Amino acid sequence: MLRGLLLLVATGPLLAMPAVAQPDVAATYPSRNVRVIVTVPAGGGVDSVTRIFADKLQRRLGQAFVIENQAGAGGNVGASTVYAAAPDGYTLMSSQPAPLTTNIALYKKLSFDPAAFEPVVIMSRFPNVLLVRKDFPAKTAAEFIAYAKANPGKLNYGSQGIGTTSHLTTELFMSLTGTKMVHVPYKGTAPALNDLMASQVDFIFMELSSAVRLHQGGNARILAVATDRRLDSLRDIPTMNEAGVPNFLSDTWNALSGAAQDAGPDHQQAQSGGERDRRGA
């Protein structure tokens, strides 16, 4: 059944198609509610994007896509639930990269096989930015680096959990700058940002969509972007390269996947169509 969803995703732009244009597979899938296990708490970027997709899929396909947030262990908790589910397309996983990519190298034992997930679509992709608490003494990225070097082990940083993009991006930053900070892992974006706004942590490397709202609202400050050039939407914010950290690039994505299916001849076409659907959504 998951192949049916793959085909529906591939017929982009899926969410704008009239009902009469549905492929034949939609006549049988889905025939009941679909569980979507989100591997982070409610309120963060992965959760928000998933709810937008789920709502549009429900209106398009006529069955509810029911969100269940199962956070913990860098996405491993939710991934374990989906891995144990029947591979029939009625239990999907919405996740950050960690459970599908890096956790296998960071955890001694996983209760699931990351390779045993079939991709449906990358729902969104964003660059990461350096986001500091609003009252942090450094006003620029260069000042931040100098402050961190002068105060080894005294700054703490939040992340969405061990092995997540925000965690590994900071590890890369420390390696390239020769700095040392204390890691405070959270179970997702929302609790990490809540503590940042409350000045309980000093900074976080965070995906742009979540960070920019805090920056524009004066609740936190973006000091640099981890891209190869300045962003059009933040022309006054330098890149990490401009701040003195060459070749510092980091982004993240949110993906929908499911328990493994036998890939048929239409599988590659469906995967490539997913990117078209992401843009059309």
C-alpha positions as CSV (number, residue, x, y, z in Angstrom):
1,M,0.0,0.0,0.0
2,L,2.9,2.4,0.6
3,R,3.7,2.1,-3.1
4,G,0.3,3.6,-3.7
5,L,1.1,6.6,-1.6
6,L,4.4,6.9,-3.4
7,L,2.6,7.0,-6.7
8,L,0.2,9.6,-5.4
9,V,3.1,11.8,-4.3
10,A,4.7,11.3,-7.7
11,T,1.7,12.7,-9.6
12,G,2.7,16.2,-8.7
13,P,1.6,18.7,-7.9
14,L,-0.4,16.1,-5.9
15,L,-2.1,18.5,-3.5
16,A,-3.5,20.7,-6.3
17,M,-5.0,18.0,-8.5
18,P,-8.8,17.8,-8.9
19,A,-10.4,14.6,-7.5
20,V,-11.3,13.4,-11.0
21,A,-7.6,13.2,-11.9
22,Q,-6.8,10.6,-9.1
23,P,-4.7,7.6,-10.2
24,D,-6.5,4.2,-10.0
25,V,-4.5,3.3,-6.9
26,A,-6.3,6.0,-4.9
27,A,-9.5,4.0,-5.2
28,T,-8.2,1.5,-2.7
29,Y,-5.5,3.4,-0.7
30,P,-6.1,4.7,1.8
31,S,-9.3,2.9,2.8
32,R,-8.9,3.9,6.5
33,N,-7.0,6.4,8.7
34,V,-3.3,6.6,8.4
35,R,-1.0,7.1,11.5
36,V,1.8,9.5,11.1
37,I,4.4,9.1,13.8
38,V,6.3,12.4,14.3
39,T,9.7,11.7,16.0
40,V,9.8,15.1,17.8
41,P,7.4,16.9,20.1
42,A,4.6,19.2,18.9
43,G,5.5,22.7,18.0
44,G,8.8,22.4,16.1
45,G,9.6,22.6,12.4
46,V,9.1,18.8,11.7
47,D,5.8,18.8,13.5
48,S,4.5,21.9,11.8
49,V,5.4,20.8,8.2
50,T,3.9,17.4,8.9
51,R,0.6,18.9,10.0
52,I,0.4,20.9,6.8
53,F,1.1,17.9,4.7
54,A,-1.3,15.7,6.7
55,D,-4.1,18.2,6.3
56,K,-3.7,18.5,2.6
57,L,-3.4,14.7,2.1
58,Q,-6.6,14.2,4.1
59,R,-8.5,16.7,2.0
60,R,-7.0,15.2,-1.2
61,L,-7.4,11.5,-0.3
62,G,-10.5,11.5,1.9
63,Q,-9.0,9.7,4.9
64,A,-7.5,11.2,8.1
65,F,-3.7,11.3,8.5
66,V,-3.6,11.2,12.3
67,I,-0.5,12.8,13.9
68,E,1.1,11.1,16.9
69,N,4.1,12.7,18.4
70,Q,6.6,10.1,19.8
71,A,9.7,12.0,20.7
72,G,12.9,10.8,22.4
73,A,16.4,9.4,21.8
74,G,17.0,11.6,18.7
75,G,14.0,10.2,16.9
76,N,14.6,6.5,17.8
77,V,11.4,6.2,19.9
78,G,9.2,7.1,17.0
79,A,11.3,5.2,14.5
80,S,10.9,2.0,16.6
81,T,7.1,2.3,16.5
82,V,7.1,2.6,12.7
83,Y,9.6,-0.2,12.2
84,A,7.5,-2.6,14.2
85,A,4.3,-1.7,12.3
86,A,2.9,-3.7,9.5
87,P,4.4,-2.6,6.1
88,D,1.1,-1.7,4.6
89,G,1.3,2.1,4.3
90,Y,-0.9,2.8,7.3
91,T,1.9,3.8,9.7
92,L,4.3,6.4,8.4
93,M,7.2,8.2,10.0
94,S,7.8,12.0,9.8
95,S,11.3,12.7,11.0
96,Q,14.4,14.8,11.0
97,P,17.5,13.2,9.4
98,A,18.9,11.6,12.6
99,P,16.9,8.3,12.9
100,L,17.5,7.6,9.2
101,T,21.1,8.6,8.9
102,T,23.4,9.4,11.9
103,N,21.9,7.5,14.9
104,I,23.2,4.2,13.7
105,A,26.7,5.6,14.3
106,L,25.9,7.3,17.6
107,Y,23.9,4.6,19.5
108,K,25.4,1.2,20.4
109,K,22.1,-0.5,19.7
110,L,19.0,0.4,17.8
111,S,15.7,-1.4,17.9
112,F,15.2,-0.7,14.2
113,D,17.2,-0.9,11.0
114,P,17.4,2.6,9.4
115,A,17.8,0.9,6.0
116,A,14.5,-0.8,6.4
117,F,12.5,2.4,5.7
118,E,11.1,3.3,2.4
119,P,11.2,7.0,1.5
120,V,8.0,8.8,0.5
121,V,9.1,12.5,0.2
122,I,11.3,15.1,1.6
123,M,8.7,17.6,2.9
124,S,11.0,20.5,3.5
125,R,14.7,21.6,3.5
126,F,16.2,24.5,5.4
127,P,19.6,25.9,6.1
128,N,20.8,26.1,9.7
129,V,21.6,29.3,11.5
130,L,23.5,30.4,14.6
131,L,20.8,31.5,17.1
132,V,21.7,33.1,20.4
133,R,19.6,34.2,23.4
134,K,18.5,37.8,23.1
135,D,20.7,39.0,26.0
136,F,23.9,37.2,24.9
137,P,26.8,39.7,25.2
138,A,28.2,39.0,21.7
139,K,26.5,41.1,19.0
140,T,28.1,39.5,15.9
141,A,29.3,36.0,14.9
142,A,32.9,37.0,15.1
143,E,32.4,38.4,18.7
144,F,30.6,35.1,19.6
145,I,33.6,33.0,18.5
146,A,36.0,35.3,20.4
147,Y,33.8,35.0,23.5
148,A,33.6,31.2,23.3
149,K,37.3,31.0,22.9
150,A,37.8,33.2,25.9
151,N,35.4,31.2,28.0
152,P,36.0,27.5,27.3
153,G,33.4,25.1,28.8
154,K,31.3,28.0,30.2
155,L,28.7,28.3,27.3
156,N,25.9,25.8,26.9
157,Y,24.1,25.0,23.8
158,G,20.7,23.4,23.1
159,S,19.9,20.7,20.5
160,Q,16.9,18.7,19.5
161,G,18.6,15.6,20.9
162,I,21.8,13.6,20.7
163,G,22.7,13.0,17.0
164,T,20.4,15.6,15.6
165,T,21.5,18.2,13.1
166,S,21.6,20.9,15.7
167,H,23.9,18.7,17.9
168,L,26.3,17.6,15.1
169,T,26.4,21.1,13.6
170,T,27.7,22.5,16.9
171,E,30.2,19.7,17.2
172,L,31.5,20.7,13.7
173,F,31.6,24.3,14.8
174,M,33.6,23.5,17.9
175,S,36.0,21.4,15.9
176,L,36.6,24.1,13.3
177,T,36.9,27.0,15.8
178,G,38.8,25.2,18.6
179,T,36.1,26.0,21.1
180,K,34.5,23.9,23.9
181,M,30.8,24.2,25.0
182,V,28.4,22.2,27.1
183,H,25.7,20.2,25.3
184,V,22.1,20.3,26.7
185,P,20.0,17.9,24.6
186,Y,16.2,18.3,24.4
187,K,13.4,16.1,23.0
188,G,12.8,18.3,20.0
189,T,12.8,21.9,18.8
190,A,10.1,23.5,20.9
191,P,11.5,22.7,24.4
192,A,15.0,23.8,23.2
193,L,13.7,27.1,21.9
194,N,11.6,27.7,25.0
195,D,14.7,27.5,27.1
196,L,16.7,29.6,24.7
197,M,14.1,32.4,25.0
198,A,14.2,32.0,28.8
199,S,18.0,32.3,28.7
200,Q,18.5,28.9,30.1
201,V,20.8,28.0,27.3
202,D,23.1,30.3,25.4
203,F,22.7,29.3,21.8
204,I,21.6,26.7,19.3
205,F,22.2,25.9,15.7
206,M,18.7,25.8,14.4
207,E,16.9,25.5,11.0
208,L,15.9,28.8,9.5
209,S,12.1,28.5,9.5
210,S,12.0,28.1,13.3
211,A,14.7,30.6,14.1
212,V,13.6,33.5,11.9
213,R,10.3,34.0,13.8
214,L,12.2,34.4,17.1
215,H,14.8,36.7,15.4
216,Q,12.1,38.9,13.9
217,G,10.1,39.0,17.1
218,G,13.1,40.1,19.2
219,N,13.1,36.9,21.3
220,A,16.5,35.7,20.0
221,R,19.1,36.8,17.6
222,I,20.5,35.1,14.4
223,L,24.2,35.9,14.2
224,A,25.2,33.9,11.1
225,V,23.9,31.5,8.5
226,A,25.5,28.2,7.6
227,T,25.2,28.7,3.8
228,D,27.7,29.5,1.1
229,R,26.1,32.9,0.5
230,R,23.9,35.4,2.3
231,L,20.2,34.7,2.2
232,D,17.9,37.1,0.4
233,S,15.5,37.1,3.3
234,L,18.4,38.0,5.8
235,R,20.7,40.2,3.8
236,D,22.2,41.8,6.9
237,I,23.2,38.4,8.4
238,P,26.7,37.2,7.4
239,T,27.6,33.6,6.5
240,M,29.8,31.6,8.9
241,N,32.5,31.9,6.2
242,E,32.4,35.7,6.5
243,A,32.6,35.3,10.3
244,G,35.9,33.4,10.0
245,V,34.8,29.8,9.8
246,P,35.6,28.7,6.2
247,N,33.5,26.0,4.4
248,F,31.0,25.8,7.3
249,L,27.8,24.6,5.6
250,S,24.8,22.9,7.4
251,D,21.2,22.3,6.5
252,T,18.5,19.9,7.5
253,W,15.4,18.3,6.0
254,N,12.2,16.7,7.1
255,A,11.1,13.5,5.5
256,L,8.1,11.2,5.3
257,S,8.9,7.5,5.2
258,G,7.3,4.1,6.0
259,A,8.0,0.5,6.9
260,A,9.9,-1.2,4.0
261,Q,8.1,-2.4,0.9
262,D,9.3,-4.4,-2.0
263,A,10.4,-1.8,-4.6
264,G,8.7,-2.3,-7.9
265,P,9.7,-0.8,-11.3
266,D,7.7,2.4,-10.6
267,H,9.7,3.0,-7.3
268,Q,12.4,5.2,-8.8
269,Q,9.9,7.3,-10.7
270,A,7.9,7.8,-7.5
271,Q,10.9,8.9,-5.5
272,S,11.9,11.5,-8.1
273,G,8.3,12.8,-8.2
274,G,8.4,13.4,-4.5
275,E,10.6,16.4,-4.9
276,R,8.2,17.9,-7.4
277,D,5.3,17.4,-5.0
278,R,7.3,19.1,-2.2
279,R,7.7,22.2,-4.3
280,G,4.0,22.1,-5.3
281,A,2.8,21.7,-1.7
